[in-house]
Amino acid sequence: MTTPSGGSTPDDYWRRPGTGGDGAVEQPSAPPATAPGSGYAGPPPSVPPPAGWRPPVHLEPAPPRQLPPQDMAGLDAAEQRAQRITYGFGAAVGVVLVVLVCLLCSRVVF
């Protein structure tokens, strides 16, 4: 960003190109007149569909099937086994990290 220099006012930096620095506020002029038939005329008019209209239905979906029953006792047992395995891995990683920290600390001290 550059800063204005010389005899200009601080607002001259933000003026549009081609405007004078006399400090007078210019009113925006009317937009230039366009020739009829040129430019975008807008979207075409739309007609709403008749009341009660729906798209045609060709296929009826089959009713949903019944899901097989779940073995809640089996799910609980599998969840407990997975939890024990997770805790076992966590304990093993914790032991390895404690041993590594002890080795690093003993190396620094001695």
Secondary structure, DSSP 8 states (H G I E B T S, - for coil): -----SS--GGGGGS-TT--SS-------------TT-S-----------TT-------------------HHHHHHHHHHHHHHHHHHHHHHHHHHHHHHHHHHHHHH-
